[in-house]
Amino acid sequence: MKIILHSILFMGMLVLLTGCWDRIEINDQAIITAAAFDIEENGKIELTLQIFIPKSFSTGGSGGPGSAGPVTFITSQKGYNIADALSKIQGKLSRKLFWGQCKVFIFGEKVAKRGIQNHIDYLLRQPQPRERALMFVASKAKEVLEMPAVLERYSSERIKEQSKLTTGIKVTLQDLEEMLIGNSSAASLPYLKISKEKQMQGQTSKYAHIYGTAVFKNDKMIGKMSEKETRGILWLKDELKDYTVTIRVNDDHGEISLSPVFANINLIPKIQNNKWTMKVKIETEGSIVLNTTNLDITSEKAIKIIEKAYEKKIQGRVQLAIDLIQNKLNADIVDFAKDFHRKYPKEWERVEKRWNEKFPEVDVVIDVKAHIKRQGYINESAGRKKSD
C-alpha cells in the first residue's frame, strides 16, 4: 500500500514539475509591448519593436518628472521577412523576446498596400502573440512608436487607451483574421494620423491619433475613409458609443449638441424579383447637452423639430459611408455578404464568386428614428429669446 501511495505522490510531483520546468523568469525576458511593420524600397521588411524596461517599473519610472528613466526602448532591424528581421533583433539582445504582452500592431501604409496576409499568418502561427492585440495602419509605423507619449507611460499605451474611447473602429488580430477569410474578403483598420502641434516655447512636437479608416480588399489596402465617413461605418456596425452630434435646426441661429445614450441598428436583407435590398434600420435616443438656439426644448413641437434634424444628420452620415464603400472603393467592410448568406443561402451561392459585381448593385434603404428623451438640466438657452 505504501509503495502505491509513494508512486502516486511521485507521479503527481512529475506533473507539477512539467508545468514550470521551462519557465522563464520575467527578468530574463524582453517583453514586447508593440510592433511596427514597414517596408523599404528594395522590398525588405523593417520590424520595429517597443520593449518594456522592467527596472523602470520597480523604481517608479513613468517617463514623467522625477522618474528613473524611460519605461520602454525602441529597436528595429531590416530583413527579408518578419522572421529574418526578428532574428536579427534577438541577436542583439541579452534577453529572450516575449510576445505575450504585445497589445498593439501597426502596419505602415506601404506594407498595407502590398498586402498583409503573410504578416498575419506569421503572427497567428506563433504561440505568444495575443489575438486580442489591437491593429492599426499609419503612414510610417516606426515613427508612431518613436513618438513621446502624453498622459500615458509610452506611445503604444496612448494609442491603446485612445482606442477604448471608440473614436474610431476597433479591430483585434482575431477580428482582422475573421474579416479577411469572411464572405466579403474585405476589412478595415483604424488609421493613425501623425499631426503636429506647437508647444509653449515655440517648438513643434508630433503626436499620433486615430483619424479615419484604412480599407482593405483581399488583404491589400485600397483606400482611406475620413473621420466623417468613418462615423457612418460605426453607425452601421453599431460601434458608436461615446460621441457628440451637433446640428443646426432650420435657419435658427445657434446649434444643438446631442449625445446618443442608446442606439439599436438592424440590417435586414431582402431579395425580391432578383432585386437585392438591404434595409438599415436605426433607432436612437439622444440627450441634449447644449442648446444655443432660440428653441424652447420644453416644447413638444421643438423636440419634434430637433428629432427630425437629428435623423437627417445620421442618415446623411450613413449614406456618405455607403456611397463610398459601394461606388468608390467597392469593399463590403460592413459585411452585407454575411447577412445575405445567412438569410438566403441558395441565392448567395449563385453570386458568391462575383460578389464584387453584386455589392455595388445592392439597394440600401436607410430608415432612422430618433427620440429625444432627456433635455438636460437647463431647459432654456441662456441669454437668448425663446421661440418654438
Number of C-alpha atoms within 10 A of each C-alpha: 6 7 8 9 10 11 12 12 12 11 12 11 11 12 11 10 11 10 9 9 9 8 8 11 7 12 12 13 19 20 23 23 23 24 25 24 27 24 23 12 7 7 14 17 21 25 26 25 27 26 23 22 19 17 14 17 16 9 11 14 20 19 20 15 8 9 14 16 17 17 21 22 14 15 15 17 19 21 18 13 17 20 14 16 20 19 13 16 18 14 11 10 12 10 14 15 18 18 21 15 16 24 22 24 20 28 27 22 21 20 24 24 17 14 17 17 15 12 15 15 11 13 17 16 9 10 9 13 19 19 17 14 20 24 23 26 27 29 19 21 26 24 17 24 25 18 16 18 19 13 12 16 17 23 22 26 19 17 21 17 11 14 18 11 14 16 22 25 24 19 20 19 21 16 18 20 18 14 22 19 13 14 20 23 20 24 27 29 27 28 28 26 16 17 10 10 11 10 9 7 6 8 8 10 12 14 18 22 19 21 20 22 24 24 26 26 22 17 24 20 23 16 16 19 21 13 17 14 22 25 25 21 26 21 21 22 16 14 17 21 16 11 13 14 15 17 17 17 20 9 6 12 11 14 15 20 18 23 18 20 15 14 17 13 17 15 19 16 22 17 14 7 5 8 10 16 17 19 15 20 16 21 16 19 18 22 18 23 17 18 23 17 21 21 26 18 25 13 12 11 13 16 19 15 15 24 20 15 19 27 18 15 17 22 20 15 18 21 17 17 21 21 15 15 21 19 12 11 18 20 26 25 22 20 18 17 21 17 18 22 17 11 14 14 13 11 13 18 12 10 15 16 12 10 20 16 12 15 20 19 14 17 14 19 15 16 15 18 18 22 19 20 12 13 18 13 8 13 15 21 18 12 8 11 11 13 13 13
